[in-house]
Structure formats: structure tokens, C-alpha cells
Amino acid sequence: MQGITSRPWKKYHAGQPDQSQFPQVSLYEMLTESAKKYGDQTAVTWNERKITYRELKQRTDKLAGSWHNMNFEKGERIGLMVGNHPDYIVSYYAAHALGLIVVQLNPSYTPRELMQILTDADVSYIVADARSVDKIKEIDKIFSFKAMMVSEIDSVPPDGFLKLADIIQSGTKLDSSVPIDLKEEVAVIQYTGGTTGKVKGAMLTQYNLTTNVYQSYLMYKQRAEPGKEVILAATPLYHVYAMTSAMNLGIYMGANILLIPKFDVDQVMDLIKKYQPTFFPGVPKMYISFVNYPEAEAYGLDCFKVCSSGSAPLPVEVLKRFESVSGVKILEGFGMSETSPTTHRTQLSGDIKVGSIGIPVPETDCCIVDEDHQVLGTNSVGELLVKGPQIMKGYWNNPAETRHALQDGWLFTGDLAMMDEDGYFYIVGRKKEMIINGGFNIYPQEIESVLYEHPDVKESAVVGIPDREKGEIVKAYLVAKDGHTIDLEEIKGHCYRNLTRYKVPKQFEVMEELPRNTVGKLLKRTLVQEEKRKLAEEESNHA
């Protein structure tokens, strides 16, 4: 990108390895190396069951051997529709041993959502958990998989399905993994809806993924003890954030991955007290649950060495409250499905600037541009562009979207951001979520941060909703803390005391809960769609 004159974050990476020194390994080779180093140590803890690195590797090799004998071929797509279970990890690495392309699938997808992805990626094989069997059977009538396998089942598998445990048990160890072109061959197709709702499959290569693991490790290296860490994996592994920051990073470090089947705050707090995990890649919804938990200090939250947050912006008030109950600072960051996912992370040492996503991770370049793609200086708001070895190859079967997103090696993120004089970046909001009122730009994230500071507010979401007279107005949705009641007049006063008048929401609505996906990411689009529906209904009634 022409016009970049300053990269102040570079000073923080002095002495770090450059890209030429990054490990040149595949995901499967990464597991193989850890199995050699940490064979007898626990790789996965799941429902009180422990699996060593040696056992994990053996199961992976036997599954890969069976799939090889079943004529699974390099480059074919395999869907993994499994929750947080050891079978997910085994299937993921077995697929990569054979050069299959993993398509990560949320078990909660509706048949319509699932069909859209399956047909786009032309998925040949699927591993599903027991709760997804009926859905897959219906889809198979019109889609026709080459093989359907079921995980997490002790009984006889349903008609048409092979039991994954039987395939592993009867398998013969894979002789050798297939040769991989690390930088060219796609390892994972990670589907993302973005802000449009139309899915796109980000093609992530082996090099994209292993590089991002190493970039993350470099940011945490000074506190990481390979072979001794315990990672709390509470976010679904089929989500790109947990895939890299919990599973792949955990395998690379020889960590014990404490795998949580489903986030239930009571169970998770008990597990934290028992296992004292040291690393936690969480999402805001989880941190909100922790800081609102009764007597949270009694559960030993100070066990964490590194807590990071991803998937969505973390309210500043939540960040402060978590530190007060745990003594641990949450390292905010930024990432996307298209970037494997991490591009920015707060440093362990040095300044931690509240509200900042930190600095670019090693060997990542960034800039802020205006609507004409001209590079902006410090403290100016524009679109964030990123470049680095973790950036996707493109969108699967979608050259038009690829050309739009990737230009001259730069990924146009669609996020509005700014950089300060020290090279710290701040996300202001999504480009498409920005609200324009009377010629002024309004960024929902700023208003949400103010709302989170109110003692009665547990969660908030701010969107621009359609209005017959003004075109678009600001509306805030609020969820009260347990045992609290929200007084909207008091909330308005709080906003007027802390925001310029034009930023104060014109409408407020108290809800029992905000719409979220299974990862805990807020679905603002759902709120806007409901407002559009109500407006259309009003207009039809007045017609």
C-alpha cells in the first residue's frame, strides 16, 4: 500500500524471528512433533477422561489409516460437524494427514444453512455428532455423501452411518502422511457470513494456520512453558478462534487441552477451581458470565497466566471487573475467519491500553485507509487493511468476492479502526454498522461501552434502525443484571452525561437476552431485521 510512512509497532518486535525463521511444518507434522516430545503427558481432558499425546497420535493415525483404506483422496472435502469432543481433534488431524480439506460445521446449523455450505464446498464425507444424525439423514436424500460417520455414540450406529469409534478401533496405522505444499494447499474452508448474511468460505492453507499458531506463541512466549500449560477450551473448536488459539496452539505447546463440551458457567467455574487452567482464549459472553458470578474470587481465577478475548469487542467495564476479581489482565485482540484468525494482540509486557486491540502480531503489516484507499495518519478513523502470512488464499469458488477483499496482497477487513502514535490499534466498529445521523458518524461500540458502565446493565447492543422520518436512528437493547431492574429514564440520563447529545440512542428496549450464535457472537443483524419487519407491518396497517 503506497503512502505508509510509519510502522511504530515494529519496535515491540525487535529480536523476534522473521518470517523466514517461522516453522515450515504442516498441522499433522505439528501433532507428530508434540507426540514425540510430550508422549506420556496429557493432551486432552474431557469429562474427567485423560488422553495422552501418544494416545492422541495413535488414534489419529489409525483413523487416517482407515480413511486411506476407504479411498479418501487428497483435496476432497470432509465436513466436521462435532462439538467439543476428542473425536473432533482426532478427525481434524487425521484429515490433514491425508491432505483432506476440513470444512468446519456448526452442529446447530439449520438444514438450509447446512445445504448452502455443503453444496458450495462439494463435501464428500461428514463426521457428525449424535444430535445431528437426523438432520444429516434428511440432507443425504438429496445431497448424497460418499460416507457418513457418527461420533459420540455408544450404541449401534443409525442406518447409513459408520461409527467413528469402530473405524478408529479397526484401523491400521497410516504408513506416512501425504506430501503437502504448505503455502498453496488449502487445509480448512472456514465459512463466514460477515455482515451480509451470505456465506463465504475462507480458504486457509496449512501455512496460514501453522504460521498463526506460531505468531500467537511469540506473543505469549515469555509466560508459556511448553509441556506444562493447561488451556481452557470453552469456545467451540469448529470456530476459527478456538481452532487456532485453543486446539492448534495447545497441540504446538504440548498443553493439556481442558475441553468443555458446552459452556455452562457453573460447571466451568468448578472446573477452573479443580484444574487451575493457565491459558484461556475466551469470548466476551464468557467473561461477562465470570464477572457476574457470585463469589467469583473464591474459584481461583488468578490461576490464569494468559487470558485473551476474541470473536467480538470486549466492553471496557467487563475488562476492568475481570481484572478486579482475578488480578489478570485480559489481552484483547482482533482477528477474522479470513486471517486464521489473529492479526492483532495486546502485548504481555509494556503498555496495556484499555480499549485497544493491541499491536499487529509478528510479520503482520497494517494500515488505515479512507474511502479512496489513501493511507491515513495516526488517530484518524478509516478502514483497517492487513497483510501477512496468515491471510487467506481467497474465498472458495468466489473469485468476485476474493477480488473485492484481497487487493495487492492486502485484506480489506470492513472494520473501521484507528492507530495511535505508539502503533496500538483501536476498532471503532464495522464499516457497515456505522450510523450516520445529521451528517455525524456514530460508532455503536462507543455507546455500548458507556452503557456497560451502568451498574444495572449486564449486556448492551446498539444498532441503527430504519425510521420513516429520519431514515435511520440509534436504538439500544439492554439486558439487566440478575436481581437488577433497568430504569430507562436513568439510563438516558447516564448516556447524556457521558455522550455527545447526537450519540444518545433515540430508543431503548429491555430484553431477556440478546440474540447470539453458538460462539456467543452478538447477532445485530437479527435485531435490525426484526425492526424492519415491525416497520413494514406498521406501514401495511396504515396503507
C-alpha positions, -999 to 999 in steps of 0.1 A, spaced: 0 0 0 15 33 -11 19 61 14 28 41 46 55 61 63 54 48 98 51 14 115 56 23 151 47 -12 164 78 -26 148 99 -16 179 80 -40 200 90 -70 178 128 -63 180 146 -95 183 117 -116 172 122 -142 144 113 -130 109 90 -150 86 119 -169 71 126 -184 105 90 -195 111 85 -233 113 78 -249 79 55 -277 91 20 -290 84 -6 -293 110 -2 -331 111 36 -327 115 30 -303 144 10 -331 162 37 -356 153 64 -335 168 44 -329 200 37 -366 204 75 -372 203 82 -345 229 53 -350 253 41 -386 246 31 -395 282 17 -361 291 -20 -353 289 -31 -338 256 -69 -337 262 -90 -337 294 -127 -343 286 -154 -352 311 -127 -363 336 -111 -386 309 -75 -380 301 -58 -387 267 -21 -386 264 -2 -372 234 9 -407 225 -28 -420 226 -40 -390 206 -14 -396 179 -22 -433 177 -59 -427 174 -53 -401 147 -30 -424 127 -55 -453 130 -83 -431 118 -62 -418 89 -52 -453 80 -88 -464 78 -98 -434 57 -69 -441 34 -81 -477 30 -116 -463 23 -101 -444 -6 -105 -409 9 -84 -388 -15 -62 -357 -10 -81 -325 -18 -116 -339 -11 -137 -320 14 -147 -335 48 -172 -318 70 -167 -319 108 -200 -313 125 -190 -322 160 -190 -302 193 -161 -301 217 -152 -338 219 -118 -356 215 -133 -370 182 -132 -336 167 -94 -332 174 -87 -367 161 -107 -363 130 -92 -328 123 -56 -341 124 -64 -374 106 -79 -354 77 -48 -333 75 -26 -364 75 -43 -373 42 -44 -338 27 -82 -336 30 -98 -302 33 -117 -297 66 -150 -278 64 -159 -268 99 -197 -271 105 -217 -258 134 -240 -287 147 -267 -261 153 -269 -252 116 -304 -255 101 -308 -278 71 -310 -247 49 -277 -233 62 -260 -266 61 -271 -273 25 -257 -239 14 -223 -248 27 -223 -285 17 -232 -277 -19 -208 -248 -21 -178 -268 -8 -190 -301 -25 -184 -320 7 -177 -357 1 -176 -370 37 -191 -359 70 -184 -367 107 -214 -357 128 -223 -360 164 -253 -379 175 -276 -349 178 -270 -341 141 -278 -375 127 -314 -369 117 -305 -337 100 -278 -354 80 -300 -383 70 -326 -359 56 -299 -340 37 -283 -372 23 -315 -379 4 -308 -350 -19 -271 -344 -14 -256 -379 -12 -224 -382 8 -197 -408 0 -195 -417 36 -213 -406 68 -198 -412 102 -212 -406 137 -192 -395 167 -202 -396 204 -223 -427 202 -220 -459 223 -248 -479 206 -252 -493 172 -249 -465 146 -280 -454 127 -287 -469 92 -263 -454 67 -238 -442 93 -204 -457 103 -194 -455 139 -163 -434 142 -151 -453 172 -153 -486 152 -134 -471 123 -106 -460 147 -106 -493 165 -103 -514 134 -79 -491 116 -43 -499 108 -18 -472 114 -11 -448 85 23 -455 70 31 -419 62 13 -387 57 8 -373 22 32 -346 9 18 -311 13 26 -279 -4 22 -258 27 16 -224 11 -6 -235 -17 -28 -263 -5 -60 -255 14 -63 -271 49 -96 -256 61 -125 -239 45 -139 -216 72 -173 -203 63 -183 -168 74 -215 -148 70 -198 -115 76 -223 -86 78 -242 -96 47 -256 -129 58 -244 -146 27 -218 -173 35 -183 -173 20 -157 -199 25 -123 -186 35 -96 -208 22 -69 -212 48 -37 -230 38 -16 -252 60 10 -224 62 -17 -198 71 -28 -219 101 6 -231 114 20 -196 110 -8 -181 130 -1 -206 158 35 -195 159 26 -158 157 3 -163 187 30 -183 206 55 -155 200 31 -130 217 28 -153 247 62 -169 248 75 -152 279 48 -167 300 44 -201 282 61 -232 295 58 -259 268 46 -291 282 32 -275 314 2 -254 304 -35 -261 307 -57 -245 281 -94 -239 290 -111 -247 257 -147 -235 263 -153 -220 228 -164 -244 201 -134 -259 182 -153 -255 149 -149 -218 153 -117 -204 139 -107 -187 171 -108 -218 192 -93 -239 164 -61 -218 165 -59 -203 200 -71 -234 219 -66 -266 198 -37 -259 175 -18 -236 198 -24 -262 226 -10 -290 205 20 -269 195 28 -261 231 22 -296 244 -5 -283 266 -33 -302 283 -65 -290 265 -93 -289 290 -121 -295 266 -155 -281 277 -185 -298 258 -208 -268 263 -202 -236 282 -222 -237 314 -208 -211 339 -215 -233 370 -196 -263 355 -168 -242 341 -162 -224 374 -160 -257 391 -135 -270 365 -114 -239 369 -112 -245 406 -103 -281 401 -78 -279 372 -65 -244 375 -60 -237 338 -33 -213 328 -44 -201 293 -79 -191 283 -89 -179 249 -124 -167 257 -152 -146 242 -169 -116 258 -200 -136 267 -179 -159 289 -161 -131 306 -194 -114 313 -206 -146 330 -174 -148 351 -176 -112 364 -213 -116 373 -208 -149 391 -215 -150 428 -182 -150 449 -161 -154 417 -130 -147 437 -133 -180 455 -128 -201 424 -91 -193 419 -94 -172 387 -59 -160 395 -46 -193 380 -46 -178 345 -12 -167 331 -28 -155 298 -64 -146 291 -73 -134 256 -106 -123 241 -118 -126 206 -148 -130 183 -164 -97 194 -154 -64 211 -149 -67 249 -166 -39 269 -141 -19 288 -162 -23 320 -160 -61 318 -123 -60 313 -118 -39 344 -142 -60 365 -125 -93 354 -91 -79 365 -106 -68 399 -118 -104 406 -89 -123 392 -59 -100 392 -54 -109 355 -55 -85 326 -74 -97 295 -54 -94 264 -77 -80 237 -70 -87 201 -85 -88 166 -90 -114 140 -112 -128 113 -120 -161 97 -101 -148 67 -69 -143 88 -66 -177 106 -77 -157 127 -53 -135 147 -39 -102 133 -36 -81 165 -30 -89 201 -22 -69 233 14 -75 245 21 -93 277 47 -67 286 47 -30 280 16 -7 280 -18 -23 281 -41 3 267 -77 -2 277 -100 -5 247 -71 -12 223 -68 -44 203 -30 -41 207 -4 -43 180 -1 -64 149 13 -99 156 49 -105 143 53 -103 105 19 -86 100 15 -53 82 -14 -29 87 -27 5 76 -58 26 79 -73 40 46 -100 64 36 -128 58 10 -103 64 -18 -78 39 -4 -54 67 7 -34 59 38 -44 80 68 -21 92 96 -23 84 133 -56 90 152 -77 90 120 -106 67 115 -107 46 84 -109 10 71 -83 -14 85 -62 -33 60 -39 -62 69 -12 -82 52 7 -112 64 14 -149 61 -19 -158 80 -41 -141 53 -64 -165 35 -58 -176 -1 -92 -164 -11 -129 -174 -10 -138 -208 -22 -155 -208 -56 -160 -170 -53 -135 -150 -74 -156 -119 -73 -156 -117 -35 -119 -126 -35 -110 -97 -58 -131 -74 -36 -115 -85 -3 -79 -91 -15 -62 -63 -34 -24 -63 -40 -20 -87 -11 -39 -66 13 -71 -78 30 -98 -52 33 -114 -61 67 -145 -39 65 -137 -27 101 -133 9 110 -102 15 131 -75 40 141 -39 38 152 -22 59 178 14 72 179 27 41 196 13 17 170 -17 5 191 -48 -1 171 -84 6 181 -115 -9 164 -143 17 162 -169 -5 146 -179 -24 115 -179 -2 84 -215 -14 76 -226 -8 112 -217 28 113 -247 50 118 -249 85 102 -272 110 119 -274 146 108 -241 142 90 -223 129 121 -207 94 122 -219 73 152 -200 42 162 -222 17 182 -192 3 201 -186 37 218 -222 39 230 -222 2 242 -191 9 263 -209 37 281 -240 15 287 -218 -13 301 -206 12 328 -240 14 343 -243 -8 374 -277 -23 363 -266 -33 327 -254 -68 321 -253 -66 282 -260 -40 256 -262 -38 218 -266 -6 197 -277 -6 161 -291 18 135 -327 10 128 -349 23 100 -371 54 107 -398 68 84 -388 104 91 -351 104 96 -341 73 76 -321 58 105 -320 63 142 -299 49 171 -315 22 192 -300 5 223 -311 -30 235 -303 -38 271 -302 -69 294 -303 -63 331 -280 -80 356 -296 -107 377 -315 -92 405 -314 -57 390 -341 -36 372 -333 -12 344 -348 23 348 -348 37 312 -350 73 323 -319 68 345 -302 51 316 -309 80 293 -295 104 319 -264 82 321 -260 85 284 -265 122 283 -238 126 310 -213 106 291 -221 111 253 -225 140 230 -262 146 225 -264 132 189 -249 99 200 -276 92 227 -299 65 215 -334 77 205 -350 44 215 -342 18 242 -356 -17 247 -350 -41 276 -347 -77 266 -344 -110 285 -313 -119 263 -296 -107 232 -296 -129 201 -262 -147 197 -248 -175 178 -233 -207 194 -199 -190 198 -215 -161 218 -212 -136 190 -239 -110 190 -262 -111 160 -270 -75 155 -284 -83 121 -313 -102 137 -322 -71 157 -322 -49 126 -342 -74 106 -369 -75 134 -371 -37 134 -375 -37 96 -403 -63 99 -421 -42 125 -418 -11 104 -431 -29 73 -461 -42 93 -469 -7 106 -468 7 71 -491 -20 58 -515 -13 86 -516 24 77 -519 18 40 
